[in-house]
Each structure stands twice: as structure tokens, then as C-alpha cells.
Amino acid sequence: MTVPDATVVVAVHNTMPYLTACLDSLVGQSLAPGRLEVVAVDDGSTDGGETLLDEYAARHPGLFRVVHQPNSGGPAAPANRGLAMARGRYVFFLGADDHLGPEALERLVTAADTWGSDVVVPRQVGVNGRLVPQGIFHANAESVRFTDSALAWALSDAKLFRLDLVRRHGLRRNEELTVFSDQPFTLEACLRAGRVSVLADYDCYFLVLREDGGNVTERAGALDQLRGIAALQQVAVELADPGEELDALRTRSFAWDVPRLLEGGFLLLDDTLQERVCVEVRQLIERFGARAVYPRLPAAVRVRLELAAAVRPEALRNQIRYESAHGTPPVVVDGRRHYAAYPAFRDTRLGLPDTLFLLREEPVVEAAPPLNLAQQLWRGLVPEQVRRGLRRHPLWRRLANSVNGGRG
């Protein structure tokens, strides 16, 4: 049997009508017949998607393999099952509500073969207002690392992975995670890869924000998301190099993933759940050394993180409401230091350190060395106009050098 170049794994659970565009984008790929296979795992769909998968498999024999299983409660189990069935040299994970550009897989396989890549990051485009960080997509890159690129901000599994790398290291998604299970998987693959590359000159992957808000991450609760973040950081601690690489991964979680849970949505949680979220955030901060990267974070983020770590949900609510109502706070200048004067600033009941609120510190300006007595007398007794005229005389240069080192 001919080995396909790529296996696309699609985990499906109630993604109609978006599933149709997803499957059509696979049928329309420019890879020649036989070079592509699709493994679609229906995870207990009840919206007609399960029937649609069988229809596509019947219409396109040799392209689709479809399996059905009871709902597992998250995307990890169907993704793992599809991965176990993969036969291609490379494997690609595609969300069932997303779709691909027609040349995406051919270009990705060509790039991986040309560059010898274990992982290739495809250019992603947001649809319907879906936010996709674009920092890593400024240009094609044969090789990127966490220390020289925005790779830490691109940890979804929507990538081309060399299947040998995945098999060799036994990589699979943690089925206990209902959300973010792809991120620890992707991070470990990238950290173990010999080369990670970026294909940025073609819109490969269209990431859709569903109008019904049905994307898995959008549905997930705060505690589930925090567990996913903890799993990601655990991989970072175990495999990333201490220093800049580990700090880049810490920064990603504590500048974005965790603070997003301490915004307006936090206000909608009941009191008990707010306190639980705060406790979980405190454990994350302490367990994974978040404070080491606080200087990289905005003041507002640092304040929210520490209010959560102090388990002060009322003060955190006040901070969230203040940011929403006022945006940029007034600035307090104390000597050379400029502080963001949020309500919690120097509130003795909270006791937060000033450094959390620090915006910037003016550099120390060194004063010019004082003039010696000869210099003071010379400058005081001889008018500047006369001194300018004397500077052209040869005798002046010798005199000036003896008096003040040639500065006049």
C-alpha cells in the first residue's frame, strides 16, 4: 500500500453547518489522489454531522475513513483515535468547524520535505471575528524557536507534524482535559522537534468563530481552562530550557491565557466559583514561577494576577470594573518612578507592592563633574566673546590645555 504524504485528523462533534465547508476544503485539496487521507472521528454527533461524514466517505472512496464512537466529552479522545489510525508521513489536525485553503496541504508537505521539518506552522486567518495572533506569520521561516519568534503564541495543534516524531515520543493528547488538550501536545512536539518551520506566504488555515458560540474553548469553564493551562506549563517546566525559552512560555500563559479568565466573564461567576478560580490562579503562579516574568507583563495584568493570588475576589471585581469603565488609570509620579494609580495602589488593606503598579522608571542622569578653581576663575573673569577669539591663537591652545584639559 502506498503511504500517503499526509493524514488529516478531524474530530467531529455537532459542528453543523460548518462541517460541510471543512469537508469540502479537504475534497478540494491540490494534493494528487493517493497522497492524502482523511480520518474523521465522529464523537457522538447528533446534529446530522454523523450522516454527512458517511455521505462524503461514500462519494469519495479512498479519501475518507470515518469512525463513530459515543461522545467522550471533549476533543482529546477522538483526536487520539484518529492519530492512532494515521498512515501518512505527516499528520495534520483540522477543527471540524474550520477549513483549509486549496493548496494548504501540498504547500505544507513541500515545505516540510524541503526544509527537513518535524513541525510546520501554517498561516492562520480568523473568520467571523476570530482572533488569531499574527506575530509568527510575518515571513516564511525555515527554522524558528521559542526564543527568537512568537512560536509560544501559536500552540494549537493546527500544524503539520512528522508522524515519526509523534510515534517515536509517544505523543498523544491528555483525555482528562476537556479544553486546551492540544496545547501540551503541540508544545512537546515543538520542544522535541529537530526543526520547527513557518509557512507564512499562503493562507492555509481558516479558523472560524461560530455564530452560536459553540467553539470548544468558548464553551469551557474557567476551571477547565486553568487545568489546561497547568498541563501546558508542566510540559514547559519538564522540557524547556531554563531561562529565555521557559520565560517565553511562562509569558504566553500569564500574559494572555490566565488574565483572560480575570476579565468581564469573572464577574458572571457566583461567589464560590470566583474564590475557587482565585485559589487555582494562586497555585498556578506559585507552582510555575509566574512572578519571574512579571516585568514583561502590563501593570493591569500584574495587578489582576496578584489580587487573584491573594484570594481577594471583591478587590479583583473592583479592578475589572475600573479597567472596563476608565481604561488607562491616572499616573502617580514618585521621584523617578511612574505608577499606574489603580484603586488598589497603596491600599493598605490589600498591601500590594508598588512594583506591581510600576509603569516606568526614569534613568539616573549623571551630573557633569564640578569645575576646578582655575576653570571657575577663567570662565568667570574672561568674557565668552573674548575666549572665542583667543581660541584661534596658538598660544591659547597650550594655555587652555594646561588650565582645563582643552575645554576652554
Buried (B, 14 or more C-beta within 10 A) or exposed (E): EEEBBBBBBBBBBBBBEBBBBBBEBBBEBEBEEEBBBBBBBBBBBEBEBBEBBBEBBEEBEEBBBBBBEEBBEBBBBBBBBBBEBBBBBBBBBBBBBBBBBBBBBBBBBBBBEEBEBBBBBBBBBBBEEBEBBBEBBEEBBEBBBBBEBBBBBBBBBBBBBBBEBBEEEEBBBBBEBBBBBBBBBBBBBBBBBEBBBBBBEBBBBBBBBBEEEBBBEEEBBBBBBBBBBBBBBBBBBEBBEEEEBBBBBBBBBBBBBBBEBBEEEBBEBEEEBBBBBBBBBBEBBEEBBBBEBBEBBEBBBBBBBBBBBBBBBEBBBBBBEBBEEEEEBEEBEEEEBBBBBBBBBBEEEBEBEEEBBBBEEEEEEEEEEEBEEEBEEBBEEEEEEEBEEBEEEEEBBEBBEEBBEEEB
